[in-house]
Amino acid sequence: MAILLISSLTACSGNSSAGETASPSAQPASPSAPPAQLAQATPAATPLTTKATGQIYLYGESHGVAKIMDKEYEAWSDYYHNKGMRHLFVEQSYYAAEYLNLWMQSDNDDILEELYQDWEGTQGHVPYTKTFFRTIKSGCPDTIFHGTDIGHGPDTTGERFLSYLKANDLTGSEMYTLTTEAIQQGQRYYSSYDGVYRENKMAENFIREFEKLGNESIMGIYGAAHTGVNEMELITQSVPCMANQLQKQYGSNLHTEDISWMVKDIEPVRVDEITMQGKKYTASYYGKQDMSGFRDYVYWEFWRLEDAYEDASKLTQTGNVLPYDQYPMQIAEGQVFAISFTKTDGSVEREYYVANGKQWEGREATWQLKVKE
């Protein structure tokens, strides 16, 4: 039986870069920006006779990774300063993005801190997330955020934003309507965790926001599971993912780049020595990962055996596989790996895999070797 563990790095099923339903917390203070600023935060919807003609540049990320956020800021700064772009689409709820637009005009970080509290429990709840947004505020101050995900945190961020709109006599505004819709989308999603519904709404909301902009180009930051132009919704594989749907709408105006691989661009933690088939090899150790969600297992550890491919290629394979995306580091053809599984009873099992260029069900994978200990 093939070893196939569903990766959570890019799944984004309810874990967005900024905002899943958060634990209830004390009600933060209301934003201090005046209604006039709020009304200017996002262009008003206007009737369109033709669809938007701008370019779309999507970046697929692994959430909450500092070096990936640095890469995204570098890209946005280039678009902002050298191509005059101002609209940044993000995997956040409509109302979270509007809060960010308010914060961009404020003279303090109160709103950002409130949002960060709401994001507790998500992959976006890492201190560097605040650094990322602060860098945008200082380096690209005219940035306008567009949130196109379903309503994460409908009972926290969403209700707080609705209250703010009511307090400022904006109940008849487009922002009030779209906030209400986003909250309803979030409530629907979290009642069943329907990934297909969410994927379709992400595409629908994206198109709605992009169509407001006419011929203006935008950059977008989303989990990599949503940005593959040939990919399907991650869990069910039953509907095209967001970018796949966008390509059908905008064709060659859509450009995507997957930078989630950067999370695996790491150096070994240390160098060990491992014996395989009676021969010792230098072994680069890449750490351990939790397996407590699997019965009888605690964690697994990863080593790359250096200069072992020639020997490994002579060994028989078991038929078991481990896809590349299950490793914590980058994988290349011609490499050999040792993986130890520590079980709840304290015992340890070790398996060996080779990257020989063979795929498994269309996925790059390593193949288990029969090894005599």
C-alpha positions as CSV (number, residue, x, y, z in Angstrom):
1,M,0.0,0.0,0.0
2,A,1.4,3.4,-1.0
3,I,2.3,5.8,1.8
4,L,0.3,9.0,1.0
5,L,-0.1,11.6,3.7
6,I,-2.1,14.7,2.7
7,S,0.1,17.7,3.0
8,S,-1.3,20.7,4.9
9,L,1.2,23.2,3.6
10,T,-0.8,24.3,0.6
11,A,-4.1,22.8,1.2
12,C,-5.8,26.0,2.4
13,S,-9.0,24.1,3.3
14,G,-10.2,26.6,5.9
15,N,-6.6,27.8,6.6
16,S,-6.0,31.0,4.7
17,S,-3.0,33.3,4.9
18,A,-5.1,35.6,6.8
19,G,-8.2,34.5,8.5
20,E,-10.0,31.3,9.5
21,T,-12.6,31.3,12.2
22,A,-10.8,32.5,15.2
23,S,-11.3,31.8,18.9
24,P,-13.7,34.4,20.4
25,S,-11.8,37.2,22.0
26,A,-12.5,40.5,23.7
27,Q,-14.2,43.0,21.3
28,P,-11.5,45.3,20.0
29,A,-12.0,49.0,19.8
30,S,-13.8,50.3,16.7
31,P,-11.6,51.6,13.8
32,S,-11.0,55.3,14.1
33,A,-10.8,56.2,10.4
34,P,-13.7,58.5,9.2
35,P,-16.4,57.1,6.9
36,A,-15.0,59.2,4.0
37,Q,-11.8,57.3,4.1
38,L,-13.6,54.0,4.2
39,A,-15.7,54.8,1.2
40,Q,-12.6,55.6,-0.8
41,A,-10.8,52.3,0.2
42,T,-12.2,50.3,-2.7
43,P,-13.5,51.6,-6.0
44,A,-17.3,51.5,-6.3
45,A,-18.8,48.9,-8.6
46,T,-19.7,50.4,-12.1
47,P,-21.7,48.8,-14.9
48,L,-19.3,47.1,-17.5
49,T,-20.0,46.6,-21.1
50,T,-16.9,44.5,-21.6
51,K,-14.9,42.3,-19.2
52,A,-11.8,43.6,-17.5
53,T,-8.7,43.7,-19.7
54,G,-5.9,44.0,-17.1
55,Q,-3.2,41.5,-16.4
56,I,-3.4,39.1,-13.4
57,Y,-0.2,38.0,-11.7
58,L,-0.9,35.2,-9.1
59,Y,1.7,33.9,-6.7
60,G,1.0,30.5,-5.0
61,E,2.4,30.3,-1.5
62,S,2.8,28.2,1.6
63,H,1.2,30.3,4.3
64,G,3.1,32.0,7.1
65,V,6.7,31.5,5.7
66,A,8.9,34.6,6.1
67,K,11.1,34.1,3.1
68,I,8.0,33.5,0.9
69,M,6.5,36.7,2.2
70,D,9.8,38.5,1.4
71,K,9.6,37.2,-2.1
72,E,6.0,38.4,-2.4
73,Y,6.8,41.8,-1.2
74,E,9.7,42.0,-3.6
75,A,7.3,41.2,-6.5
76,W,4.7,43.6,-5.3
77,S,7.2,46.4,-4.8
78,D,8.3,45.9,-8.4
79,Y,4.8,45.9,-9.8
80,Y,3.9,48.9,-7.6
81,H,6.9,51.1,-8.4
82,N,7.8,50.1,-11.9
83,K,4.4,49.2,-13.4
84,G,2.2,51.5,-11.5
85,M,0.0,48.8,-10.0
86,R,-2.0,49.5,-6.9
87,H,-4.5,46.6,-6.4
88,L,-3.3,43.6,-4.4
89,F,-5.7,40.6,-4.2
90,V,-5.3,38.4,-1.1
91,E,-6.7,35.2,0.3
92,Q,-8.7,37.0,2.9
93,S,-12.3,37.8,3.5
94,Y,-13.7,40.9,1.8
95,Y,-14.1,42.6,5.2
96,A,-10.6,41.7,6.4
97,A,-9.2,43.4,3.3
98,E,-11.3,46.5,3.9
99,Y,-10.0,46.6,7.5
100,L,-6.5,46.5,6.0
101,N,-7.4,49.4,3.7
102,L,-8.5,51.4,6.8
103,W,-5.3,50.5,8.5
104,M,-3.3,51.7,5.6
105,Q,-4.8,55.2,6.1
106,S,-4.4,55.2,9.9
107,D,-1.5,56.5,12.0
108,N,-1.3,53.4,14.3
109,D,-1.4,49.6,14.3
110,D,-4.6,49.1,16.2
111,I,-6.5,47.6,13.3
112,L,-3.7,45.3,12.3
113,E,-3.3,44.1,15.9
114,E,-7.1,43.3,16.0
115,L,-6.9,41.4,12.8
116,Y,-3.9,39.5,14.0
117,Q,-5.8,38.4,17.1
118,D,-8.7,37.3,14.9
119,W,-6.2,35.1,12.8
120,E,-5.1,33.1,15.9
121,G,-5.2,29.4,15.1
122,T,-4.5,29.9,11.4
123,Q,-1.2,29.6,9.4
124,G,-1.2,33.4,9.1
125,H,-0.9,33.9,12.8
126,V,2.9,34.2,12.9
127,P,4.6,37.5,13.9
128,Y,6.2,37.9,10.5
129,T,2.7,38.4,9.0
130,K,2.5,41.8,10.7
131,T,6.0,42.6,9.5
132,F,4.9,41.8,5.9
133,F,1.9,44.1,6.1
134,R,3.9,46.9,7.8
135,T,6.5,46.7,5.0
136,I,3.8,47.2,2.4
137,K,2.4,50.1,4.3
138,S,5.7,51.9,4.5
139,G,7.1,50.9,1.1
140,C,3.9,50.8,-1.0
141,P,1.5,53.2,0.9
142,D,-1.1,53.5,-1.9
143,T,-1.8,49.7,-2.0
144,I,-5.5,48.8,-2.1
145,F,-6.3,45.3,-0.8
146,H,-9.0,43.1,-2.2
147,G,-10.2,40.1,-0.2
148,T,-11.8,37.5,-2.4
149,D,-12.1,34.5,0.0
150,I,-15.3,33.4,1.8
151,G,-16.0,35.1,5.1
152,H,-13.4,33.7,7.6
153,G,-14.1,34.9,11.1
154,P,-17.7,35.8,10.4
155,D,-18.6,36.1,14.1
156,T,-15.5,38.1,14.9
157,T,-13.9,40.2,12.1
158,G,-17.1,40.1,10.0
159,E,-19.6,41.2,12.7
160,R,-17.2,43.9,14.0
161,F,-16.9,45.4,10.5
162,L,-20.7,45.3,10.1
163,S,-21.0,47.1,13.3
164,Y,-18.6,49.8,12.2
165,L,-20.5,50.3,8.9
166,K,-23.8,50.6,10.8
167,A,-22.2,53.1,13.2
168,N,-21.1,55.3,10.3
169,D,-24.4,55.2,8.4
170,L,-23.1,53.0,5.6
171,T,-25.7,50.3,5.7
172,G,-26.8,51.2,2.2
173,S,-23.3,51.0,0.7
174,E,-21.8,48.3,-1.5
175,M,-19.4,47.5,1.3
176,Y,-22.3,46.6,3.6
177,T,-23.8,44.4,1.0
178,L,-20.5,42.6,0.2
179,T,-19.7,42.2,3.9
180,T,-23.1,40.6,4.5
181,E,-22.6,38.3,1.6
182,A,-19.1,37.3,2.7
183,I,-20.4,36.5,6.2
184,Q,-23.1,34.3,4.7
185,Q,-20.5,32.6,2.6
186,G,-18.4,31.9,5.7
187,Q,-21.3,30.6,7.7
188,R,-22.2,28.3,4.8
189,Y,-18.7,27.0,4.4
190,Y,-18.1,26.4,8.1
191,S,-21.4,24.6,8.5
192,S,-20.0,21.7,6.4
193,Y,-16.4,22.6,5.4
194,D,-17.5,22.3,1.7
195,G,-14.3,22.9,-0.2
196,V,-16.0,22.8,-3.6
197,Y,-18.4,25.6,-2.4
198,R,-15.4,27.7,-1.2
199,E,-13.3,27.2,-4.3
200,N,-16.2,28.3,-6.6
201,K,-16.9,31.3,-4.4
202,M,-13.2,32.3,-4.4
203,A,-13.3,32.4,-8.2
204,E,-16.6,34.2,-8.2
205,N,-15.5,36.8,-5.7
206,F,-12.2,37.3,-7.5
207,I,-14.0,38.0,-10.8
208,R,-16.3,40.4,-9.2
209,E,-13.5,42.5,-7.7
210,F,-11.4,42.3,-10.9
211,E,-14.2,43.4,-13.1
212,K,-14.4,46.7,-11.1
213,L,-11.0,47.7,-12.3
214,G,-11.4,47.9,-16.1
215,N,-8.0,47.8,-17.6
216,E,-5.9,47.9,-14.4
217,S,-3.6,45.0,-13.7
218,I,-3.3,43.3,-10.3
219,M,-1.2,40.9,-8.3
220,G,-2.7,38.2,-6.1
221,I,-1.3,36.1,-3.2
222,Y,-3.1,32.8,-2.5
223,G,-2.2,29.3,-1.3
224,A,-0.6,27.2,-4.1
225,A,-3.6,24.9,-4.1
226,H,-5.7,27.7,-5.6
227,T,-3.3,28.9,-8.2
228,G,-2.5,26.1,-10.6
229,V,-4.1,26.8,-14.0
230,N,-4.5,23.0,-14.7
231,E,-5.4,22.0,-11.2
232,M,-8.6,20.9,-9.5
233,E,-10.0,21.7,-6.1
234,L,-7.6,20.0,-3.7
235,I,-9.8,17.7,-1.6
236,T,-12.5,16.4,-4.0
237,Q,-10.7,17.0,-7.4
238,S,-14.3,17.5,-8.7
239,V,-14.2,21.2,-9.8
240,P,-11.4,23.4,-11.3
241,C,-9.5,25.3,-8.7
242,M,-9.7,29.1,-8.6
243,A,-6.9,29.9,-11.1
244,N,-8.2,27.2,-13.4
245,Q,-11.6,28.9,-13.5
246,L,-9.9,32.3,-13.9
247,Q,-8.0,31.1,-16.9
248,K,-11.2,30.1,-18.6
249,Q,-12.4,33.7,-18.0
250,Y,-9.3,35.7,-18.8
251,G,-7.0,33.4,-20.9
252,S,-3.5,34.7,-21.5
253,N,-4.1,37.7,-19.2
254,L,-3.6,35.3,-16.3
255,H,0.0,34.5,-15.1
256,T,0.8,32.3,-12.2
257,E,4.0,31.3,-10.3
258,D,4.2,28.7,-7.6
259,I,6.6,29.8,-5.0
260,S,5.5,27.4,-2.3
261,W,8.6,25.3,-3.0
262,M,10.6,27.9,-1.1
263,V,9.4,26.5,2.2
264,K,11.5,23.4,1.4
265,D,14.6,25.3,0.3
266,I,16.4,24.4,3.6
267,E,19.8,23.3,4.7
268,P,20.3,20.1,6.8
269,V,20.0,20.4,10.5
270,R,23.2,18.3,11.0
271,V,25.2,15.6,9.3
272,D,25.0,12.0,10.6
273,E,26.2,8.6,9.5
274,I,23.7,5.8,8.5
275,T,24.4,2.2,7.5
276,M,22.4,0.7,4.6
277,Q,23.0,-2.9,3.5
278,G,26.2,-3.0,5.6
279,K,27.7,0.1,4.1
280,K,28.1,3.4,5.9
281,Y,26.9,6.7,4.2
282,T,27.1,10.3,5.2
283,A,23.5,11.3,6.0
284,S,22.2,14.8,5.9
285,Y,19.4,15.2,8.6
286,Y,16.4,17.3,7.8
287,G,14.5,17.1,11.1
288,K,11.3,15.4,12.2
289,Q,7.6,16.0,11.7
290,D,4.7,15.3,13.9
291,M,2.6,12.2,13.2
292,S,0.3,12.2,16.2
293,G,-2.7,12.4,14.0
294,F,-1.9,8.8,12.8
295,R,-2.7,5.8,15.0
296,D,0.3,4.3,16.8
297,Y,2.8,7.0,15.4
298,V,4.5,9.9,17.1
299,Y,6.8,11.5,14.5
300,W,9.0,10.7,11.5
301,E,12.5,11.8,10.7
302,F,14.3,12.4,7.3
303,W,17.8,11.8,6.1
304,R,19.3,12.1,2.6
305,L,22.1,9.5,2.1
306,E,24.9,11.1,0.1
307,D,26.5,9.3,-2.8
308,A,24.2,6.3,-2.3
309,Y,22.3,6.2,-5.6
310,E,24.5,3.7,-7.5
311,D,24.2,1.2,-4.7
312,A,20.5,1.8,-4.2
313,S,19.7,1.4,-7.9
314,K,20.8,-2.2,-7.6
315,L,18.3,-3.0,-4.8
316,T,14.8,-4.4,-5.3
317,Q,11.8,-2.1,-4.7
318,T,8.8,-3.0,-2.6
319,G,6.2,-1.1,-4.7
320,N,5.5,1.4,-1.9
321,V,5.9,5.1,-2.7
322,L,6.3,8.4,-0.9
323,P,5.5,11.4,-3.1
324,Y,8.0,14.3,-3.2
325,D,5.5,16.7,-1.6
326,Q,5.6,14.7,1.7
327,Y,9.2,15.5,2.4
328,P,10.2,18.6,4.3
329,M,13.0,19.4,1.9
330,Q,13.5,19.5,-1.9
331,I,13.9,16.3,-3.8
332,A,15.9,15.6,-6.9
333,E,16.3,12.5,-9.1
334,G,19.3,10.4,-8.1
335,Q,18.9,10.8,-4.4
336,V,18.4,8.2,-1.6
337,F,16.5,8.7,1.7
338,A,16.2,7.1,5.1
339,I,13.1,7.7,7.0
340,S,12.5,6.6,10.6
341,F,9.1,6.3,12.2
342,T,8.9,6.5,16.0
343,K,5.8,4.8,17.4
344,T,3.8,5.4,20.5
345,D,5.3,2.2,22.1
346,G,8.8,3.7,21.7
347,S,9.8,1.4,18.8
348,V,11.4,2.8,15.7
349,E,10.9,1.6,12.1
350,R,13.3,2.7,9.3
351,E,12.5,2.7,5.6
352,Y,14.6,3.6,2.6
353,Y,13.5,5.3,-0.6
354,V,15.1,6.3,-3.9
355,A,14.2,9.1,-6.3
356,N,14.7,7.3,-9.6
357,G,12.6,9.5,-11.9
358,K,9.5,7.2,-11.9
359,Q,6.2,8.8,-11.2
360,W,3.2,7.4,-9.3
361,E,-0.2,8.2,-10.6
362,G,1.2,11.3,-12.3
363,R,3.0,12.5,-9.2
364,E,6.7,12.7,-8.6
365,A,7.5,10.1,-6.0
366,T,10.3,8.2,-4.3
367,W,10.1,4.4,-4.2
368,Q,10.8,2.2,-1.2
369,L,13.8,-0.2,-1.3
370,K,14.1,-3.7,0.2
371,V,16.9,-3.3,2.7
372,K,18.4,-5.9,5.0
373,E,19.3,-4.2,8.4
